[in-house]
Amino acid sequence: MSMALSMEEQRILTQIEVRLSEDDPRLAHRLTRLGAPRRRARTVVLAAAAVIIVLAAIGAAIAAAAL
């Protein structure tokens, strides 16, 4: 469970992010991309579910046509 940050905490976090970007841009970029694989994995799971649904619909249509 996450809690909202106060205005002061958000300001401090923003300052830390800016300083990190200035001091070590490569590390800042790598840290920014940490969330990307999760989003990518979710997209893959959703795409796989869509393919399974389409294949099931095709199989049902073929089975109905064979009757």
HUBELWO-V818658 format. One record per run of one state. SS is the DSSP state (a for helix, b for strand, c for the rest). FROM is the first residue (numbers start at 1). TO is the last residue. Records with the same first field share a line. If there is no record, write none. Layout:
SS: FROM-TO + FROM-TO
This chain:
c: 1-6 + 24-24 + 67-67
a: 7-23 + 25-66
